[in-house]
Amino acid sequence: MKNMTLGVAALLCIGLLAAFSYQSNSTTAPGTEQEFQTFLKQFPLAHLPYELSAATLKDNMMAGLRLDDDRDPLDVQELVIPERKSVDDPKGFIPGSRASKMSRVPLFDEPVSRVETEQYVGVIYNQSRGYNHLYNAYWIAVFDKKGILMANNLIASTSRTAITSTRIDEQLIAHSETYKIHWKNDLNQNGTLGNEITGLGRDSATEIDLKKPAEAPQKKKNKPAAKREPVVQQSGAK
C-alpha cells in the first residue's frame, strides 16, 4: 500500500508537468517592449544550461522545515510572517495558471531567474502555496524578444512525498526527473515536524520542449522499478 501511494504521487508529479502548461495563441504582447524589458529586470539573469537540482530543492525544503520546527506555535510574536517578494506584473505578461484559479490558499509568484537564447527569453518563477515550505512549483514562461508569450510550463516542484528537479538546456528543452522522498520517520504517522529526509529515490523522467505548444506530445521516459535507487543521501542517514 505504501509503495502504491508513493507511486501514485510520483505519477501525479509527472502528470502535472504536462497538465499545468499553457500555450498562448496571442500574436501581440500585453504591453510595450519597454514595459516588457522593465518586467524582465525582476528576474536575475542566469546562463544555460540552467538547473534546479534535486539536492538543492531538498535542502531548501529542509531549511524551511527547520524554521517551522524552531517556531513556537504558542508564541504570538513568532506568528508574524515576513513579507514575500512577488512578481510585479500589472500588464499580465504571465498568465494566471490553472493552479492559482483552483487554489483556496494565497499563491505567491516569486521571481527566480531569467534565461535567454538568440530568439527567446524565459522567466522562471516559484509559485508557493501560502507560507508552507513543503509545496513549491517552479514555472517558466517563454517569450519571444518582443514579449509575446510562447508557453508557460511547470518544470519542477516539491511536496510531502516527491521532488521534481529540472535541467534546461541551450535549446530550451527541460529535462525533469521525479524522486520519491524517503523520510526518517513514517510520514503518515509522524508528519514533517521534527522529521528529516534521509534520501531520494529516482522514479521517472520527462522532457518538455518549452517553445512548443502545450498540446504537442512530450517525450516521457519511465525508468523501470528495478533501476530505482537512492541518489541523494542525507549525511548520517541510516
MARBA-3410 file (N, C-alpha, C, O; in Angstrom, 1 decimal):
238
0.8,-1.2,0.0,0.0,0.0,0.0,0.9,1.3,0.0,0.6,2.2,-0.7 ~ 1.9,1.2,0.8,2.8,2.4,0.9,3.5,2.6,-0.4,3.6,3.8,-0.9 ~ 4.0,1.6,-1.1,4.6,1.7,-2.4,3.6,2.2,-3.4,4.0,3.0,-4.3 ~ 2.4,1.8,-3.3,1.3,2.2,-4.3,1.1,3.7,-4.1,0.9,4.5,-5.1 ~ 1.0,4.2,-2.8,0.8,5.6,-2.5,1.9,6.4,-3.1,1.6,7.5,-3.7
3.2,6.0,-2.9,4.3,6.8,-3.4,4.3,6.8,-5.0,4.6,7.8,-5.6 ~ 3.9,5.6,-5.5,3.9,5.6,-7.0,2.9,6.5,-7.6,3.1,7.2,-8.6 ~ 1.7,6.6,-7.0,0.7,7.5,-7.4,1.1,8.9,-7.3,0.9,9.7,-8.2 ~ 1.8,9.2,-6.2,2.3,10.6,-6.0,3.3,11.0,-7.1,3.2,12.1,-7.6 ~ 4.2,10.1,-7.4,5.2,10.3,-8.5,4.5,10.5,-9.8,4.9,11.4,-10.6
3.5,9.7,-10.1,2.8,9.9,-11.4,2.1,11.2,-11.5,2.0,11.8,-12.5 ~ 1.5,11.6,-10.3,0.9,12.9,-10.3,1.8,14.0,-10.6,1.5,15.0,-11.3 ~ 3.0,13.9,-10.1,4.0,15.0,-10.3,4.4,15.1,-11.8,4.4,16.2,-12.3 ~ 4.6,13.9,-12.4,4.9,13.9,-13.8,3.7,14.4,-14.6,3.8,15.2,-15.6 ~ 2.5,14.0,-14.2,1.3,14.5,-14.9,1.1,16.0,-14.8,0.6,16.6,-15.8
1.5,16.5,-13.7,1.3,18.0,-13.5,2.2,18.7,-14.5,1.8,19.8,-15.0 ~ 3.4,18.2,-14.9,4.2,18.9,-15.8,3.5,19.0,-17.2,3.8,20.0,-17.9 ~ 2.7,18.0,-17.5,2.0,18.1,-18.8,0.7,18.9,-18.6,0.3,19.6,-19.5 ~ 0.0,18.6,-17.5,-1.3,19.2,-17.3,-1.3,20.7,-17.1,-2.1,21.4,-17.7 ~ -0.4,21.2,-16.2,-0.3,22.6,-15.9,0.7,23.2,-16.8,1.8,23.6,-16.4
0.3,23.4,-18.1,1.1,24.1,-19.0,0.1,25.0,-19.8,-1.1,24.8,-19.9 ~ 0.7,26.0,-20.5,-0.1,27.0,-21.2,0.5,27.4,-22.5,1.7,27.6,-22.6 ~ -0.3,27.4,-23.5,0.2,27.9,-24.8,-0.6,29.1,-25.3,-1.9,29.0,-25.3 ~ 0.1,30.2,-25.5,-0.6,31.4,-26.0,-0.9,31.4,-27.5,-0.1,31.0,-28.2 ~ -2.1,31.8,-27.8,-2.5,32.0,-29.2,-2.4,33.4,-29.7,-2.7,33.8,-30.8
-2.0,34.3,-28.7,-1.9,35.7,-29.0,-0.8,36.1,-29.9,0.3,35.4,-29.8 ~ -0.9,37.0,-30.8,0.1,37.5,-31.7,0.6,38.8,-31.2,1.5,39.4,-31.9 ~ 0.1,39.4,-30.1,0.6,40.6,-29.6,0.9,40.5,-28.1,0.3,39.7,-27.4 ~ 1.9,41.3,-27.7,2.2,41.3,-26.3,1.2,42.2,-25.5,0.7,43.1,-26.1 ~ 1.0,41.9,-24.2,0.1,42.7,-23.4,0.6,44.1,-23.1,-0.2,44.9,-22.6
1.9,44.3,-23.3,2.5,45.7,-23.0,3.5,46.0,-24.1,3.7,45.3,-25.0 ~ 4.1,47.2,-24.0,5.1,47.7,-24.9,6.4,46.9,-24.7,6.6,46.3,-23.7 ~ 7.3,47.1,-25.6,8.6,46.4,-25.5,9.4,47.0,-24.3,10.1,46.3,-23.6 ~ 9.2,48.3,-24.0,9.8,48.9,-22.9,9.3,48.4,-21.6,10.0,48.1,-20.6 ~ 8.0,48.2,-21.5,7.3,47.6,-20.3,7.8,46.1,-20.2,7.9,45.7,-19.0
8.0,45.4,-21.3,8.4,44.1,-21.2,9.9,44.0,-20.6,10.2,43.2,-19.8 ~ 10.7,44.9,-21.0,12.1,45.0,-20.5,12.1,45.3,-19.0,12.9,44.8,-18.3 ~ 11.2,46.2,-18.6,11.1,46.5,-17.2,10.6,45.3,-16.4,11.1,45.0,-15.3 ~ 9.7,44.5,-16.9,9.2,43.3,-16.3,10.3,42.3,-16.2,10.4,41.6,-15.1 ~ 11.2,42.2,-17.2,12.3,41.2,-17.2,13.3,41.5,-16.1,14.0,40.6,-15.6
13.5,42.8,-15.7,14.5,43.2,-14.8,14.3,42.6,-13.4,15.3,42.5,-12.6 ~ 13.1,42.1,-13.1,12.9,41.4,-11.8,13.5,40.1,-11.7,13.7,39.6,-10.6 ~ 13.9,39.5,-12.8,14.5,38.1,-12.8,16.0,38.2,-13.1,16.4,38.6,-14.1 ~ 16.8,37.7,-12.1,18.2,37.7,-12.3,18.6,36.9,-13.5,18.1,35.8,-13.7 ~ 19.5,37.4,-14.3,20.0,36.7,-15.5,20.8,35.5,-15.1,21.8,35.6,-14.3
20.5,34.3,-15.7,21.3,33.1,-15.4,21.7,32.6,-16.8,21.2,33.0,-17.8 ~ 22.6,31.6,-16.8,23.2,31.1,-18.1,22.6,29.7,-18.3,22.4,28.9,-17.3 ~ 22.5,29.3,-19.6,22.1,28.0,-19.9,23.3,27.1,-20.1,24.4,27.6,-20.6 ~ 23.3,25.8,-19.7,22.2,25.1,-19.2,21.9,25.6,-17.7,22.8,25.9,-17.0 ~ 20.6,25.6,-17.4,20.2,26.0,-16.1,19.6,24.8,-15.3,18.8,24.0,-15.9
19.9,24.7,-14.0,19.5,23.5,-13.3,18.8,23.9,-11.9,19.4,24.8,-11.2 ~ 17.7,23.2,-11.6,17.2,23.2,-10.3,17.3,21.7,-9.8,16.5,20.9,-10.1 ~ 18.4,21.4,-9.1,18.7,20.0,-8.8,17.9,19.5,-7.7,17.3,20.3,-6.9 ~ 17.8,18.2,-7.6,17.0,17.6,-6.5,17.7,17.9,-5.2,17.0,18.1,-4.2 ~ 19.0,17.9,-5.1,19.7,18.2,-3.9,19.4,19.6,-3.4,19.2,19.8,-2.2
19.4,20.6,-4.3,19.1,21.9,-3.9,17.7,22.1,-3.5,17.4,22.7,-2.4 ~ 16.7,21.5,-4.2,15.3,21.6,-3.8,15.1,20.9,-2.4,14.3,21.4,-1.6 ~ 15.8,19.8,-2.2,15.7,19.1,-0.9,16.2,19.9,0.2,15.6,20.1,1.3 ~ 17.4,20.5,0.0,18.0,21.4,1.0,17.1,22.6,1.3,17.0,23.0,2.5 ~ 16.5,23.2,0.3,15.6,24.3,0.5,14.4,23.9,1.4,13.9,24.6,2.3
13.9,22.7,1.1,12.7,22.2,1.8,13.1,22.0,3.3,12.4,22.4,4.2 ~ 14.3,21.4,3.6,14.7,21.1,4.9,15.0,22.4,5.7,14.7,22.4,6.9 ~ 15.5,23.4,5.0,15.8,24.6,5.7,14.5,25.3,6.1,14.4,25.8,7.2 ~ 13.5,25.2,5.3,12.2,25.8,5.6,11.5,25.0,6.7,10.9,25.6,7.6 ~ 11.6,23.7,6.7,11.0,22.9,7.8,11.7,23.1,9.1,11.1,23.0,10.1
13.0,23.4,9.1,13.7,23.7,10.3,13.2,25.0,10.9,13.1,25.1,12.2 ~ 12.9,25.9,10.1,12.3,27.2,10.6,11.0,26.9,11.3,10.7,27.4,12.3 ~ 10.2,26.0,10.6,8.9,25.6,11.2,9.1,24.9,12.5,8.3,25.1,13.5 ~ 10.1,24.0,12.6,10.3,23.3,13.8,10.7,24.2,15.0,10.3,24.0,16.1 ~ 11.5,25.3,14.7,12.0,26.1,15.7,11.0,27.1,16.2,11.1,27.8,17.2
9.9,27.3,15.4,8.9,28.3,15.8,8.0,27.7,16.9,7.4,26.6,16.7 ~ 7.8,28.5,17.9,6.8,28.2,19.0,5.4,28.5,18.6,5.1,29.7,18.4 ~ 4.6,27.5,18.4,3.2,27.8,17.9,2.4,28.6,18.9,1.4,29.2,18.5 ~ 2.8,28.7,20.2,2.1,29.4,21.2,2.6,30.8,21.4,2.0,31.6,22.1 ~ 3.7,31.1,20.7,4.3,32.5,20.8,3.7,33.4,19.7,4.0,33.2,18.5
2.9,34.3,20.1,2.3,35.2,19.2,3.3,36.0,18.3,3.1,36.2,17.1 ~ 4.4,36.4,18.9,5.4,37.2,18.2,6.0,36.4,17.1,6.3,36.9,16.0 ~ 6.1,35.1,17.2,6.7,34.2,16.2,5.7,33.9,15.1,6.1,33.3,14.1 ~ 4.5,34.3,15.2,3.5,34.1,14.2,3.5,35.2,13.2,2.8,35.1,12.1 ~ 4.3,36.3,13.4,4.4,37.3,12.4,5.2,36.8,11.2,6.4,36.3,11.4
4.6,36.8,10.1,5.2,36.2,8.9,5.8,37.3,8.0,5.2,38.2,7.7 ~ 7.1,37.1,7.6,7.8,38.1,6.8,7.1,38.3,5.4,6.6,37.3,4.9 ~ 7.2,39.5,4.9,6.6,39.7,3.6,7.4,39.0,2.5,8.6,38.9,2.5 ~ 6.7,38.5,1.5,7.3,37.8,0.4,7.3,38.6,-0.8,6.4,39.4,-1.1 ~ 8.4,38.5,-1.6,8.5,39.2,-2.8,7.8,38.5,-3.9,8.0,37.3,-4.2
6.8,39.2,-4.6,6.1,38.6,-5.7,6.4,39.4,-7.0,6.8,40.5,-7.0 ~ 6.2,38.7,-8.1,6.4,39.3,-9.4,5.5,40.5,-9.6,4.3,40.4,-9.4 ~ 6.0,41.6,-10.0,5.3,42.8,-10.3,4.9,42.7,-11.8,5.7,42.9,-12.7 ~ 3.7,42.4,-12.1,3.2,42.1,-13.5,1.9,42.8,-13.8,0.9,42.0,-14.0 ~ 1.8,44.1,-13.7,0.5,44.7,-13.9,-0.1,44.6,-15.3,-1.3,44.6,-15.5
0.8,44.3,-16.3,0.4,44.1,-17.7,-0.1,42.7,-18.0,-0.7,42.5,-19.0 ~ 0.3,41.8,-17.1,-0.2,40.4,-17.3,0.7,39.7,-18.3,0.1,38.9,-19.1 ~ 2.0,39.8,-18.3,2.8,39.0,-19.2,2.8,37.6,-18.9,2.8,36.7,-19.8 ~ 2.7,37.2,-17.6,2.5,35.8,-17.2,1.0,35.6,-17.0,0.4,36.3,-16.2 ~ 0.5,34.6,-17.6,-1.0,34.3,-17.5,-1.3,33.6,-16.1,-0.4,33.0,-15.6
-2.5,33.8,-15.6,-2.9,33.1,-14.4,-2.9,31.6,-14.7,-3.6,31.2,-15.7 ~ -2.3,30.9,-13.9,-2.2,29.4,-14.1,-3.5,28.8,-13.6,-4.2,29.4,-12.8 ~ -3.8,27.5,-14.0,-4.9,26.8,-13.5,-4.8,26.6,-12.0,-5.8,26.6,-11.3 ~ -3.6,26.4,-11.5,-3.4,26.1,-10.1,-3.9,27.3,-9.3,-4.5,27.1,-8.3 ~ -3.5,28.5,-9.7,-3.9,29.7,-8.9,-5.4,29.8,-8.9,-6.0,30.3,-7.9
-6.1,29.5,-10.0,-7.5,29.6,-10.1,-8.2,28.6,-9.2,-9.3,28.8,-8.7 ~ -7.6,27.4,-9.0,-8.2,26.3,-8.2,-7.9,26.4,-6.8,-8.5,25.7,-5.9 ~ -6.8,27.1,-6.4,-6.3,27.1,-5.1,-7.2,27.9,-4.1,-7.7,29.0,-4.4 ~ -7.3,27.4,-2.9,-8.0,28.1,-1.8,-7.1,28.9,-0.9,-7.6,29.5,0.0 ~ -5.8,28.7,-1.1,-4.9,29.5,-0.3,-4.1,30.5,-1.2,-4.0,30.3,-2.4
-3.5,31.5,-0.6,-2.8,32.5,-1.4,-1.6,31.9,-2.1,-0.9,31.0,-1.5 ~ -1.4,32.3,-3.3,-0.3,31.8,-4.1,0.7,33.0,-4.4,0.2,34.1,-4.8 ~ 2.0,32.8,-4.2,3.0,33.8,-4.4,3.8,33.4,-5.6,4.4,32.4,-5.6 ~ 3.9,34.3,-6.6,4.7,34.1,-7.7,6.0,34.8,-7.5,6.1,36.1,-7.7 ~ 7.0,34.1,-7.0,8.3,34.7,-6.6,9.3,34.6,-7.8,9.5,33.5,-8.3
9.9,35.8,-8.2,10.9,35.7,-9.3,12.1,34.9,-8.9,12.7,35.0,-7.8 ~ 12.6,34.0,-9.8,13.8,33.2,-9.5,14.9,33.5,-10.5,16.0,34.0,-10.0 ~ 14.7,33.3,-11.8,15.8,33.6,-12.7,15.3,33.9,-14.1,14.1,33.8,-14.4 ~ 16.2,34.3,-15.0,15.9,34.6,-16.4,16.9,33.9,-17.2,18.1,34.0,-17.0 ~ 16.5,33.2,-18.3,17.4,32.6,-19.3,17.1,33.1,-20.7,15.9,33.4,-21.0
18.1,33.2,-21.5,17.9,33.8,-22.8,18.6,33.0,-23.9,19.7,32.4,-23.7 ~ 18.0,33.0,-25.1,18.7,32.5,-26.3,18.6,33.6,-27.3,18.1,34.7,-27.0 ~ 19.0,33.3,-28.5,19.0,34.3,-29.6,17.6,34.8,-29.9,17.4,35.9,-30.2 ~ 16.6,33.8,-29.8,15.3,34.1,-30.2,14.3,34.3,-29.1,13.3,34.9,-29.2 ~ 14.6,33.7,-27.9,13.6,33.6,-26.8,14.2,34.1,-25.5,15.4,34.1,-25.3
13.3,34.4,-24.6,13.7,34.7,-23.2,12.7,34.0,-22.3,11.5,34.0,-22.5 ~ 13.2,33.3,-21.3,12.3,32.6,-20.4,12.5,33.1,-18.9,13.6,33.3,-18.5 ~ 11.4,33.3,-18.3,11.5,33.8,-16.9,11.0,32.6,-16.0,9.9,32.0,-16.2 ~ 11.8,32.3,-14.9,11.5,31.2,-14.0,11.0,31.8,-12.7,11.6,32.7,-12.2 ~ 9.8,31.3,-12.3,9.3,31.8,-11.0,8.8,30.7,-10.2,8.3,29.7,-10.7
8.8,30.9,-8.9,8.3,29.9,-7.9,7.0,30.3,-7.4,6.8,31.3,-6.8 ~ 6.0,29.4,-7.7,4.6,29.6,-7.2,4.5,28.8,-5.9,4.3,27.6,-5.9 ~ 4.5,29.5,-4.8,4.4,28.8,-3.5,3.0,29.0,-2.9,2.4,30.0,-3.1 ~ 2.6,28.0,-2.1,1.3,28.0,-1.5,1.3,28.6,-0.1,1.8,27.9,0.8 ~ 0.8,29.8,0.0,0.7,30.4,1.3,2.2,30.6,1.8,3.1,31.0,1.1
2.3,30.1,3.1,3.7,30.2,3.7,4.1,28.8,4.0,5.0,28.6,4.9 ~ 3.7,27.8,3.3,4.1,26.4,3.5,5.4,26.1,2.8,5.4,26.4,1.6 ~ 6.4,25.6,3.5,7.7,25.4,2.9,7.7,24.1,2.1,8.7,23.8,1.3 ~ 6.7,23.2,2.2,6.7,22.0,1.5,6.3,22.0,0.1,6.9,21.3,-0.8 ~ 5.4,22.9,-0.2,4.8,22.9,-1.6,5.3,24.1,-2.4,5.0,25.3,-2.1
6.1,23.8,-3.4,6.6,24.8,-4.3,6.4,24.3,-5.7,6.6,23.1,-6.0 ~ 6.1,25.2,-6.6,6.0,24.9,-8.1,6.8,25.9,-8.9,6.5,27.1,-8.8 ~ 7.8,25.4,-9.6,8.7,26.2,-10.4,8.2,26.2,-11.9,8.1,25.2,-12.5 ~ 7.8,27.4,-12.4,7.3,27.6,-13.7,8.3,28.3,-14.6,9.2,29.1,-14.0 ~ 8.2,28.2,-15.9,9.0,29.0,-16.8,8.0,29.5,-17.9,7.3,28.7,-18.5
8.0,30.8,-18.0,7.2,31.4,-19.1,8.2,31.9,-20.2,9.1,32.6,-19.9 ~ 8.0,31.4,-21.4,8.9,31.6,-22.5,8.2,32.6,-23.5,7.1,32.4,-23.9 ~ 9.0,33.7,-23.8,8.5,34.7,-24.7,9.5,34.9,-25.9,10.6,34.4,-25.8 ~ 8.9,35.5,-27.0,9.9,35.9,-28.0,10.4,37.3,-27.5,10.1,37.8,-26.5 ~ 11.3,37.8,-28.3,12.0,39.0,-27.9,11.1,40.3,-27.8,11.5,41.3,-27.2
9.9,40.2,-28.4,9.0,41.3,-28.3,8.1,41.2,-27.2,7.3,42.2,-26.9 ~ 8.1,40.1,-26.4,7.3,40.0,-25.3,6.0,39.2,-25.5,5.1,39.2,-24.7 ~ 5.9,38.5,-26.7,4.8,37.7,-26.9,5.0,36.3,-26.3,6.0,35.7,-26.5 ~ 4.0,35.9,-25.5,4.2,34.6,-24.7,4.1,33.4,-25.7,3.1,33.3,-26.5 ~ 5.0,32.5,-25.6,5.0,31.3,-26.4,4.4,30.2,-25.6,3.5,29.5,-26.1
4.8,30.0,-24.3,4.2,28.9,-23.5,4.6,29.2,-22.0,5.6,29.9,-21.8 ~ 3.9,28.6,-21.1,4.1,28.7,-19.7,4.0,27.3,-19.1,2.9,26.7,-19.1 ~ 5.1,26.7,-18.6,5.1,25.3,-18.2,5.7,25.1,-16.8,6.6,25.8,-16.4 ~ 5.1,24.2,-16.1,5.6,23.7,-14.8,6.8,22.8,-15.1,6.6,21.8,-15.8 ~ 7.9,23.1,-14.5,9.1,22.3,-14.7,9.7,21.6,-13.5,10.5,20.7,-13.7
9.4,22.1,-12.3,9.9,21.5,-11.1,9.0,21.7,-10.0,8.2,22.7,-10.0 ~ 9.0,20.9,-8.9,8.1,21.0,-7.8,8.6,20.3,-6.6,9.5,19.4,-6.7 ~ 8.1,20.6,-5.4,8.3,19.9,-4.2,7.0,19.7,-3.5,6.1,20.5,-3.5 ~ 6.9,18.5,-2.8,5.7,18.2,-2.0,6.1,17.3,-0.8,7.3,17.1,-0.6 ~ 5.2,16.8,-0.1,5.5,15.9,1.1,6.1,14.6,0.6,6.9,14.0,1.3
5.8,14.1,-0.6,6.2,12.8,-1.0,7.1,12.7,-2.2,7.7,11.7,-2.4 ~ 7.3,13.8,-2.9,8.1,13.8,-4.1,8.8,15.1,-4.4,8.2,16.2,-4.0 ~ 9.9,15.0,-5.1,10.6,16.2,-5.6,10.8,16.0,-7.1,11.2,15.0,-7.5 ~ 10.5,17.0,-7.9,10.8,17.0,-9.3,11.8,18.1,-9.6,11.6,19.3,-9.4 ~ 13.0,17.6,-10.1,14.0,18.6,-10.5,14.0,18.8,-12.0,13.2,18.2,-12.7
14.8,19.8,-12.4,14.9,20.0,-13.9,16.2,20.6,-14.3,16.9,21.2,-13.5 ~ 16.5,20.3,-15.5,17.7,20.9,-16.2,17.3,21.4,-17.5,16.8,20.6,-18.4 ~ 17.5,22.7,-17.8,17.1,23.3,-19.1,18.3,23.5,-19.9,19.3,24.2,-19.5 ~ 18.3,22.9,-21.1,19.5,23.0,-22.0,19.5,24.2,-22.9,18.5,25.1,-22.8 ~ 20.5,24.4,-23.8,20.6,25.5,-24.6,19.5,25.7,-25.7,19.3,26.7,-26.2
18.8,24.6,-25.9,17.6,24.6,-26.9,16.3,24.8,-26.2,15.2,24.7,-26.8 ~ 16.3,25.2,-24.9,15.2,25.3,-24.1,14.3,24.1,-24.0,13.1,24.1,-24.1 ~ 15.0,23.0,-23.8,14.4,21.7,-23.5,14.6,21.4,-22.0,15.7,21.5,-21.5 ~ 13.5,21.2,-21.3,13.5,20.9,-19.9,13.6,19.4,-19.7,12.8,18.6,-20.2 ~ 14.7,18.9,-19.0,14.8,17.5,-18.7,14.5,17.4,-17.2,15.3,17.7,-16.3
13.3,16.9,-16.9,12.8,16.9,-15.5,12.8,15.4,-15.0,12.5,14.5,-15.7 ~ 13.1,15.3,-13.7,13.1,13.9,-13.1,12.4,14.0,-11.8,12.5,15.0,-11.0 ~ 11.6,13.0,-11.5,10.8,12.9,-10.2,11.5,11.9,-9.3,11.8,10.8,-9.7 ~ 11.6,12.3,-8.0,12.2,11.4,-7.0,11.2,11.2,-5.9,10.5,12.2,-5.4 ~ 11.1,10.0,-5.3,10.4,9.8,-4.1,11.2,10.2,-2.9,12.4,10.0,-2.9
10.5,10.8,-2.0,11.2,11.3,-0.7,11.2,10.1,0.3,10.1,9.6,0.6 ~ 12.3,9.8,0.9,12.4,8.9,2.0,12.6,9.7,3.3,13.6,10.3,3.5 ~ 11.6,9.5,4.2,11.7,10.2,5.5,12.3,9.3,6.5,12.1,8.1,6.5 ~ 12.9,9.9,7.5,13.5,9.1,8.6,12.4,8.4,9.4,12.5,7.2,9.7 ~ 11.3,9.1,9.7,10.2,8.5,10.4,9.0,8.5,9.5,8.8,9.3,8.6
8.1,7.5,9.6,7.0,7.3,8.8,6.2,8.6,8.7,5.7,9.2,9.7 ~ 6.0,9.1,7.5,5.3,10.4,7.3,3.9,10.4,7.7,3.4,11.4,8.3 ~ 3.1,9.3,7.4,1.7,9.3,7.8,1.5,9.3,9.3,0.5,9.8,9.8 ~ 2.4,8.7,10.0,2.3,8.6,11.5,2.9,9.8,12.2,2.4,10.2,13.3 ~ 4.0,10.3,11.7,4.8,11.3,12.4,4.7,12.7,11.8,5.0,13.7,12.4
4.3,12.8,10.5,4.2,14.1,9.8,5.6,14.6,9.6,6.6,13.8,9.6 ~ 5.8,15.9,9.3,7.1,16.5,9.0,7.7,17.2,10.2,8.9,17.5,10.2 ~ 7.0,17.5,11.2,7.5,18.2,12.4,8.6,17.3,13.1,8.3,16.2,13.6 ~ 9.8,17.8,13.1,10.9,17.0,13.7,11.4,15.9,12.9,12.3,15.2,13.3 ~ 10.8,15.7,11.7,11.2,14.7,10.8,12.4,15.2,9.9,12.7,16.4,9.8
13.0,14.3,9.1,14.0,14.7,8.2,14.1,13.7,7.0,13.7,12.6,7.1 ~ 14.6,14.3,5.9,14.7,13.5,4.7,16.0,12.8,4.7,17.1,13.4,4.9 ~ 16.0,11.4,4.6,17.2,10.6,4.6,17.7,10.3,3.2,18.9,9.9,3.1 ~ 16.9,10.4,2.2,17.4,10.2,0.8,16.2,10.3,-0.2,15.1,10.5,0.2 ~ 16.6,10.3,-1.5,15.7,10.4,-2.6,15.9,9.2,-3.5,17.0,8.8,-3.7
14.8,8.7,-4.0,14.9,7.6,-5.0,14.4,8.0,-6.3,13.2,8.4,-6.5 ~ 15.2,7.9,-7.4,14.8,8.3,-8.7,13.6,7.4,-9.2,13.6,6.2,-9.0 ~ 12.6,8.1,-9.7,11.4,7.3,-10.1,11.1,7.4,-11.6,10.9,6.4,-12.2 ~ 11.0,8.6,-12.2,10.7,8.7,-13.6,11.2,10.0,-14.1,11.7,10.9,-13.4 ~ 11.1,10.2,-15.5,11.7,11.4,-16.1,10.8,11.8,-17.3,10.1,11.0,-17.8
10.9,13.1,-17.6,10.2,13.6,-18.8,11.0,14.7,-19.4,11.8,15.3,-18.8 ~ 10.7,14.9,-20.7,11.4,16.0,-21.4,10.3,16.9,-22.0,9.3,16.4,-22.6 ~ 10.4,18.2,-21.9,9.5,19.2,-22.4,10.2,20.2,-23.3,11.1,20.9,-22.8 ~ 9.7,20.4,-24.5,10.2,21.5,-25.3,9.4,22.7,-24.9,8.2,22.9,-25.2 ~ 10.1,23.6,-24.3,9.5,24.8,-23.7,9.0,25.8,-24.7,8.4,26.8,-24.4
9.4,25.6,-26.0,9.0,26.6,-27.0,7.8,26.1,-27.8,7.1,26.9,-28.5 ~ 7.4,24.8,-27.7,6.3,24.3,-28.5,5.0,24.4,-27.8,4.9,24.6,-26.6 ~ 3.9,24.3,-28.6,2.6,24.3,-28.0,2.4,23.3,-26.9,3.0,22.2,-27.0 ~ 1.6,23.6,-25.9,1.4,22.7,-24.7,0.7,21.4,-25.2,0.9,20.4,-24.6 ~ 0.0,21.5,-26.3,-0.7,20.3,-26.8,0.2,19.3,-27.5,-0.2,18.2,-27.8
1.4,19.8,-27.8,2.4,18.9,-28.5,2.8,17.7,-27.7,2.9,17.9,-26.4 ~ 2.9,16.5,-28.2,3.3,15.3,-27.4,4.6,15.6,-26.8,5.6,16.1,-27.4 ~ 4.8,15.2,-25.5,6.0,15.3,-24.8,6.7,13.9,-24.7,6.0,12.9,-24.5 ~ 7.9,13.9,-24.7,8.7,12.7,-24.7,8.9,12.3,-23.2,9.6,12.9,-22.5 ~ 8.3,11.2,-22.8,8.4,10.7,-21.5,9.3,9.4,-21.4,9.2,8.6,-22.3
10.1,9.3,-20.4,11.0,8.2,-20.2,10.7,7.7,-18.7,11.2,8.3,-17.8 ~ 10.0,6.6,-18.6,9.8,6.0,-17.3,10.9,4.9,-17.0,11.0,4.0,-17.7 ~ 11.6,5.1,-15.9,12.6,4.2,-15.5,12.0,3.0,-14.8,11.2,3.1,-14.0 ~ 12.5,1.8,-15.2,12.0,0.5,-14.6,12.2,0.6,-13.1,13.2,1.1,-12.6 ~ 11.3,-0.1,-12.3,11.4,-0.1,-10.9,12.7,-0.7,-10.4,13.2,-0.3,-9.4
13.2,-1.7,-11.2,14.4,-2.4,-10.7,15.6,-1.5,-10.7,16.6,-1.7,-10.0 ~ 15.6,-0.4,-11.5,16.7,0.5,-11.5,16.6,1.7,-10.6,17.5,2.5,-10.5 ~ 15.5,1.8,-9.8,15.3,2.9,-8.9,16.3,2.7,-7.8,16.4,1.6,-7.2 ~ 16.9,3.8,-7.4,17.9,3.7,-6.3,18.0,5.1,-5.6,17.8,6.1,-6.3 ~ 18.4,5.1,-4.3,18.6,6.4,-3.7,19.8,7.1,-4.4,20.8,6.5,-4.6
19.6,8.3,-4.7,20.6,9.1,-5.4,21.1,10.3,-4.6,22.1,10.9,-4.9 ~ 20.3,10.7,-3.6,20.8,11.7,-2.7,20.6,11.3,-1.3,19.5,10.9,-0.9 ~ 21.7,11.3,-0.5,21.6,10.9,0.8,21.9,12.0,1.8,22.8,12.8,1.6 ~ 21.1,12.0,2.9,21.3,13.0,4.0,22.5,12.4,4.8,22.6,11.2,5.1 ~ 23.5,13.3,5.2,24.6,12.8,5.9,24.2,12.3,7.2,23.4,12.9,7.9
24.7,11.1,7.6,24.4,10.4,8.8,23.1,9.6,8.8,22.7,9.1,9.8 ~ 22.5,9.5,7.6,21.3,8.8,7.4,21.6,7.3,7.6,22.6,6.8,7.2 ~ 20.6,6.6,8.2,20.7,5.1,8.4,20.1,4.4,7.3,20.1,3.2,7.2
END
